[in-house]
Amino acid sequence: MSGETAAKTQLEIASEEAPPSARASAAGSWMTHGAGFAALRLLLLGLVLAVWQLTGDVLVGVQWVSSPVLVAKRFGVIVSDGSLADNTIATLEETFLGLVLGIIGGVVAGVLIARAPRVLSDTLDPYIMGVYSLPRVALAPFFILWFGIGLESKVALVVSVVAFVVLFNVRQGIEGVDRDLIDALRSMRAGRWQMTRYVTIPAVVPWIISAVKISVGLALVSAVVGEMVGSIKGLGWYVTQSLNQFDMTGGVTSLLIMAALALLLYAIVGRIERSVCRWQTVQSSSRTVQL
């Protein structure tokens, strides 16, 4: 028997003698990360579309829930006439600008409050929570009165949501820095910049990324809410115009486009998280226990 044949035989014997849990784990891994997982998603999508089509055609009528066929046709129409690009770009511009400004403002405010004397931060806490708790739907008309129905009012509304989320996360990250690590660096006579670089920033970055992941969806929702209250373009404006004309297909098409944008933005943030926080991914995987 040749060496290659002997090696194959040993591999086959090892696979046959592998415990059922190992084989089940391999199958589960394939279903989770391989083609099986994608097939399950496509199967679920096909089932949802079939039920939706049946509901619109037979059960309640397309005038109430539209249908996948009508939405696909409308999507082709708004792509060809350019309205999809115009409205989507307007919403993304509001979302992106508000997200960037909100992140910057939230980081600065979070650092200042976390580094402020305890009596000052405790004094500001109820006011911060009070402003954060205000419904943004109620604030949208005020921003429109103050800044007009253009880009500025939507960006201000997005900033008012994102900044608080980032502020809370940054503050929590700074206050949760490992004190033992700080004492160890102090014992080695580390300077303030070294403490910030090697302790504070690595501790806070995951909190900022987590805040951004939460804020992406909130920023898109806030921009759409602002457009629905008062605007001349955008996906939120398109929803309002469609439903005012009892055009359910236009409204549903806009909702699906918003969902696709939210998933895309969330995927981008997830990719950034994996690139920036590589050490956390390694540590998390090393601590994972197979049950």
One Martini backbone bead per residue (centre of mass of N, CA, C, O) as a GRO file, in nm:
protein
  291
    1MET     BB    1   0.097   0.035   0.023
    2SER     BB    2   0.081   0.349  -0.008
    3GLY     BB    3   0.113   0.651   0.147
    4GLU     BB    4  -0.145   0.785   0.043
    5THR     BB    5  -0.343   0.555   0.109
    6ALA     BB    6  -0.281   0.546   0.413
    7ALA     BB    7  -0.370   0.834   0.475
    8LYS     BB    8  -0.664   0.803   0.384
    9THR     BB    9  -0.735   0.576   0.576
   10GLN     BB   10  -0.679   0.734   0.838
   11LEU     BB   11  -0.888   0.957   0.784
   12GLU     BB   12  -1.138   0.777   0.766
   13ILE     BB   13  -1.110   0.653   1.049
   14ALA     BB   14  -1.117   0.919   1.206
   15SER     BB   15  -1.401   1.011   1.104
   16GLU     BB   16  -1.554   0.757   1.208
   17GLU     BB   17  -1.437   0.798   1.518
   18ALA     BB   18  -1.579   1.042   1.553
   19PRO     BB   19  -1.769   1.213   1.731
   20PRO     BB   20  -2.083   1.333   1.701
   21SER     BB   21  -2.019   1.624   1.798
   22ALA     BB   22  -1.809   1.686   1.577
   23ARG     BB   23  -1.993   1.642   1.333
   24ALA     BB   24  -2.206   1.850   1.422
   25SER     BB   25  -2.013   2.089   1.430
   26ALA     BB   26  -1.937   2.082   1.130
   27ALA     BB   27  -2.224   2.114   1.024
   28GLY     BB   28  -2.283   2.382   1.171
   29SER     BB   29  -2.055   2.540   1.038
   30TRP     BB   30  -2.163   2.512   0.752
   31MET     BB   31  -2.444   2.645   0.808
   32THR     BB   32  -2.323   2.919   0.910
   33HIS     BB   33  -2.072   2.977   0.677
   34GLY     BB   34  -2.204   2.865   0.433
   35ALA     BB   35  -2.432   2.775   0.192
   36GLY     BB   36  -2.663   2.700   0.389
   37PHE     BB   37  -2.721   2.984   0.499
   38ALA     BB   38  -2.794   3.117   0.229
   39ALA     BB   39  -3.027   2.924   0.162
   40LEU     BB   40  -3.205   2.998   0.403
   41ARG     BB   41  -3.240   3.294   0.330
   42LEU     BB   42  -3.367   3.250   0.050
   43LEU     BB   43  -3.605   3.083   0.150
   44LEU     BB   44  -3.727   3.300   0.332
   45LEU     BB   45  -3.763   3.515   0.114
   46GLY     BB   46  -3.950   3.349  -0.069
   47LEU     BB   47  -4.173   3.310   0.141
   48VAL     BB   48  -4.239   3.608   0.192
   49LEU     BB   49  -4.310   3.681  -0.103
   50ALA     BB   50  -4.538   3.476  -0.138
   51VAL     BB   51  -4.719   3.578   0.092
   52TRP     BB   52  -4.741   3.865  -0.009
   53GLN     BB   53  -4.868   3.805  -0.284
   54LEU     BB   54  -5.115   3.655  -0.173
   55THR     BB   55  -5.225   3.885   0.002
   56GLY     BB   56  -5.265   4.093  -0.232
   57ASP     BB   57  -5.437   3.909  -0.441
   58VAL     BB   58  -5.648   3.758  -0.219
   59LEU     BB   59  -5.699   3.874   0.075
   60VAL     BB   60  -5.670   4.226   0.071
   61GLY     BB   61  -5.506   4.370  -0.140
   62VAL     BB   62  -5.295   4.597  -0.308
   63GLN     BB   63  -5.407   4.869  -0.175
   64TRP     BB   64  -5.270   4.779   0.116
   65VAL     BB   65  -4.979   4.593   0.037
   66SER     BB   66  -4.929   4.521  -0.225
   67SER     BB   67  -4.644   4.388  -0.421
   68PRO     BB   68  -4.363   4.256  -0.556
   69VAL     BB   69  -4.431   4.324  -0.850
   70LEU     BB   70  -4.503   4.626  -0.812
   71VAL     BB   71  -4.237   4.709  -0.677
   72ALA     BB   72  -4.051   4.632  -0.911
   73LYS     BB   73  -4.178   4.827  -1.114
   74ARG     BB   74  -4.135   5.087  -0.951
   75PHE     BB   75  -3.830   5.067  -0.933
   76GLY     BB   76  -3.783   5.095  -1.238
   77VAL     BB   77  -3.909   5.377  -1.266
   78ILE     BB   78  -3.728   5.539  -1.053
   79VAL     BB   79  -3.466   5.472  -1.200
   80SER     BB   80  -3.528   5.593  -1.486
   81ASP     BB   81  -3.620   5.897  -1.371
   82GLY     BB   82  -3.419   5.960  -1.101
   83SER     BB   83  -3.567   5.966  -0.816
   84LEU     BB   84  -3.401   5.767  -0.652
   85ALA     BB   85  -3.132   5.918  -0.648
   86ASP     BB   86  -3.228   6.186  -0.529
   87ASN     BB   87  -3.358   6.078  -0.262
   88THR     BB   88  -3.120   5.907  -0.159
   89ILE     BB   89  -2.902   6.128  -0.149
   90ALA     BB   90  -3.048   6.312   0.048
   91THR     BB   91  -3.064   6.111   0.286
   92LEU     BB   92  -2.759   6.041   0.304
   93GLU     BB   93  -2.658   6.326   0.358
   94GLU     BB   94  -2.807   6.369   0.624
   95THR     BB   95  -2.697   6.119   0.769
   96PHE     BB   96  -2.390   6.168   0.744
   97LEU     BB   97  -2.363   6.450   0.865
   98GLY     BB   98  -2.504   6.387   1.134
   99LEU     BB   99  -2.314   6.158   1.217
  100VAL     BB  100  -2.046   6.309   1.224
  101LEU     BB  101  -2.129   6.544   1.413
  102GLY     BB  102  -2.233   6.362   1.643
  103ILE     BB  103  -1.968   6.216   1.703
  104ILE     BB  104  -1.796   6.458   1.768
  105GLY     BB  105  -1.977   6.580   1.990
  106GLY     BB  106  -1.993   6.324   2.170
  107VAL     BB  107  -1.692   6.291   2.230
  108VAL     BB  108  -1.637   6.563   2.354
  109ALA     BB  109  -1.858   6.553   2.575
  110GLY     BB  110  -1.771   6.284   2.706
  111VAL     BB  111  -1.487   6.372   2.793
  112LEU     BB  112  -1.561   6.621   2.962
  113ILE     BB  113  -1.753   6.477   3.164
  114ALA     BB  114  -1.555   6.252   3.258
  115ARG     BB  115  -1.327   6.481   3.349
  116ALA     BB  116  -1.501   6.602   3.537
  117PRO     BB  117  -1.620   6.681   3.810
  118ARG     BB  118  -1.849   6.515   3.991
  119VAL     BB  119  -2.040   6.754   4.058
  120LEU     BB  120  -2.086   6.838   3.762
  121SER     BB  121  -2.193   6.572   3.636
  122ASP     BB  122  -2.430   6.539   3.841
  123THR     BB  123  -2.568   6.807   3.759
  124LEU     BB  124  -2.606   6.734   3.442
  125ASP     BB  125  -2.762   6.466   3.415
  126PRO     BB  126  -3.071   6.548   3.417
  127TYR     BB  127  -3.048   6.734   3.166
  128ILE     BB  128  -2.952   6.528   2.965
  129MET     BB  129  -3.189   6.328   2.998
  130GLY     BB  130  -3.413   6.529   2.928
  131VAL     BB  131  -3.323   6.592   2.637
  132TYR     BB  132  -3.302   6.295   2.535
  133SER     BB  133  -3.620   6.228   2.601
  134LEU     BB  134  -3.708   6.379   2.373
  135PRO     BB  135  -3.908   6.371   2.114
  136ARG     BB  136  -3.820   6.389   1.780
  137VAL     BB  137  -4.096   6.440   1.655
  138ALA     BB  138  -4.142   6.706   1.824
  139LEU     BB  139  -3.870   6.853   1.723
  140ALA     BB  140  -3.890   6.881   1.414
  141PRO     BB  141  -4.058   7.147   1.386
  142PHE     BB  142  -3.847   7.327   1.522
  143PHE     BB  143  -3.615   7.285   1.319
  144ILE     BB  144  -3.778   7.394   1.077
  145LEU     BB  145  -3.822   7.680   1.193
  146TRP     BB  146  -3.511   7.743   1.236
  147PHE     BB  147  -3.381   7.599   0.941
  148GLY     BB  148  -3.588   7.475   0.769
  149ILE     BB  149  -3.649   7.243   0.481
  150GLY     BB  150  -3.371   7.163   0.457
  151LEU     BB  151  -3.075   7.024   0.549
  152GLU     BB  152  -3.030   7.144   0.838
  153SER     BB  153  -3.273   7.018   0.997
  154LYS     BB  154  -3.191   6.717   0.958
  155VAL     BB  155  -2.910   6.733   1.081
  156ALA     BB  156  -2.998   6.834   1.360
  157LEU     BB  157  -3.172   6.585   1.427
  158VAL     BB  158  -2.947   6.376   1.410
  159VAL     BB  159  -2.755   6.501   1.619
  160SER     BB  160  -2.961   6.485   1.865
  161VAL     BB  161  -2.916   6.169   1.870
  162VAL     BB  162  -2.615   6.082   1.832
  163ALA     BB  163  -2.466   6.245   2.054
  164PHE     BB  164  -2.586   6.092   2.299
  165VAL     BB  165  -2.493   5.808   2.238
  166VAL     BB  166  -2.190   5.875   2.235
  167LEU     BB  167  -2.164   6.006   2.509
  168PHE     BB  168  -2.241   5.760   2.685
  169ASN     BB  169  -2.019   5.569   2.578
  170VAL     BB  170  -1.767   5.737   2.637
  171ARG     BB  171  -1.812   5.771   2.936
  172GLN     BB  172  -1.816   5.470   3.005
  173GLY     BB  173  -1.533   5.405   2.895
  174ILE     BB  174  -1.369   5.596   3.079
  175GLU     BB  175  -1.490   5.499   3.359
  176GLY     BB  176  -1.397   5.179   3.277
  177VAL     BB  177  -1.114   5.194   3.330
  178ASP     BB  178  -0.841   5.032   3.430
  179ARG     BB  179  -0.689   5.099   3.731
  180ASP     BB  180  -0.451   4.900   3.736
  181LEU     BB  181  -0.324   4.996   3.473
  182ILE     BB  182  -0.278   5.285   3.558
  183ASP     BB  183  -0.097   5.223   3.805
  184ALA     BB  184   0.122   5.076   3.645
  185LEU     BB  185   0.205   5.320   3.466
  186ARG     BB  186   0.271   5.511   3.698
  187SER     BB  187   0.502   5.334   3.814
  188MET     BB  188   0.652   5.394   3.517
  189ARG     BB  189   0.618   5.701   3.445
  190ALA     BB  190   0.379   5.781   3.281
  191GLY     BB  191   0.233   5.985   3.077
  192ARG     BB  192  -0.047   6.129   2.959
  193TRP     BB  193  -0.015   6.036   2.665
  194GLN     BB  194   0.041   5.738   2.729
  195MET     BB  195  -0.225   5.685   2.875
  196THR     BB  196  -0.405   5.757   2.634
  197ARG     BB  197  -0.285   5.562   2.419
  198TYR     BB  198  -0.273   5.275   2.602
  199VAL     BB  199  -0.570   5.309   2.749
  200THR     BB  200  -0.806   5.497   2.665
  201ILE     BB  201  -0.840   5.446   2.363
  202PRO     BB  202  -0.873   5.131   2.364
  203ALA     BB  203  -1.128   5.155   2.558
  204VAL     BB  204  -1.313   5.355   2.372
  205VAL     BB  205  -1.341   5.255   2.079
  206PRO     BB  206  -1.556   5.028   2.117
  207TRP     BB  207  -1.774   5.229   2.215
  208ILE     BB  208  -1.789   5.396   1.958
  209ILE     BB  209  -1.862   5.170   1.763
  210SER     BB  210  -2.121   5.091   1.911
  211ALA     BB  211  -2.257   5.369   1.876
  212VAL     BB  212  -2.254   5.369   1.566
  213LYS     BB  213  -2.428   5.116   1.524
  214ILE     BB  214  -2.675   5.248   1.658
  215SER     BB  215  -2.680   5.531   1.495
  216VAL     BB  216  -2.739   5.457   1.204
  217GLY     BB  217  -3.041   5.396   1.230
  218LEU     BB  218  -3.119   5.660   1.378
  219ALA     BB  219  -3.027   5.855   1.155
  220LEU     BB  220  -3.216   5.757   0.934
  221VAL     BB  221  -3.480   5.800   1.087
  222SER     BB  222  -3.444   6.104   1.143
  223ALA     BB  223  -3.431   6.196   0.849
  224VAL     BB  224  -3.710   6.084   0.769
  225VAL     BB  225  -3.877   6.242   0.973
  226GLY     BB  226  -3.797   6.521   0.869
  227GLU     BB  227  -3.914   6.474   0.581
  228MET     BB  228  -4.212   6.419   0.673
  229VAL     BB  229  -4.259   6.703   0.799
  230GLY     BB  230  -4.030   6.869   0.604
  231SER     BB  231  -3.999   6.864   0.244
  232ILE     BB  232  -3.869   6.814  -0.113
  233LYS     BB  233  -3.697   6.554  -0.036
  234GLY     BB  234  -3.676   6.212  -0.016
  235LEU     BB  235  -3.786   5.924   0.127
  236GLY     BB  236  -3.987   6.051   0.325
  237TRP     BB  237  -4.128   6.225   0.116
  238TYR     BB  238  -4.219   5.988  -0.066
  239VAL     BB  239  -4.402   5.855   0.138
  240THR     BB  240  -4.597   6.090   0.183
  241GLN     BB  241  -4.684   6.127  -0.111
  242SER     BB  242  -4.793   5.843  -0.156
  243LEU     BB  243  -5.004   5.827   0.082
  244ASN     BB  244  -5.166   6.083  -0.003
  245GLN     BB  245  -5.235   5.903  -0.285
  246PHE     BB  246  -5.273   5.595  -0.221
  247ASP     BB  247  -4.964   5.478  -0.268
  248MET     BB  248  -4.849   5.183  -0.165
  249THR     BB  249  -4.611   5.115  -0.350
  250GLY     BB  250  -4.437   5.365  -0.290
  251GLY     BB  251  -4.413   5.322   0.016
  252VAL     BB  252  -4.287   5.036   0.015
  253THR     BB  253  -4.042   5.102  -0.158
  254SER     BB  254  -3.916   5.300   0.043
  255LEU     BB  255  -3.885   5.103   0.280
  256LEU     BB  256  -3.694   4.903   0.135
  257ILE     BB  257  -3.470   5.106   0.080
  258MET     BB  258  -3.413   5.175   0.374
  259ALA     BB  259  -3.335   4.890   0.463
  260ALA     BB  260  -3.096   4.862   0.268
  261LEU     BB  261  -2.934   5.102   0.379
  262ALA     BB  262  -2.907   5.005   0.670
  263LEU     BB  263  -2.752   4.745   0.602
  264LEU     BB  264  -2.514   4.880   0.462
  265LEU     BB  265  -2.420   5.061   0.697
  266TYR     BB  266  -2.383   4.830   0.901
  267ALA     BB  267  -2.168   4.677   0.736
  268ILE     BB  268  -1.957   4.901   0.735
  269VAL     BB  269  -1.924   4.920   1.042
  270GLY     BB  270  -1.844   4.622   1.082
  271ARG     BB  271  -1.583   4.641   0.916
  272ILE     BB  272  -1.451   4.857   1.088
  273GLU     BB  273  -1.452   4.699   1.352
  274ARG     BB  274  -1.270   4.462   1.253
  275SER     BB  275  -1.023   4.654   1.193
  276VAL     BB  276  -0.993   4.813   1.470
  277CYS     BB  277  -1.087   4.543   1.665
  278ARG     BB  278  -0.895   4.284   1.647
  279TRP     BB  279  -0.821   4.211   1.942
  280GLN     BB  280  -1.113   4.142   2.032
  281THR     BB  281  -1.166   3.906   1.842
  282VAL     BB  282  -0.941   3.724   1.950
  283GLN     BB  283  -1.028   3.718   2.247
  284SER     BB  284  -1.316   3.612   2.201
  285SER     BB  285  -1.234   3.343   2.058
  286SER     BB  286  -1.052   3.237   2.299
  287ARG     BB  287  -1.314   3.240   2.506
  288THR     BB  288  -1.459   3.033   2.358
  289VAL     BB  289  -1.709   2.783   2.433
  290GLN     BB  290  -1.776   2.462   2.359
  291LEU     BB  291  -2.101   2.286   2.385
   0.00000   0.00000   0.00000
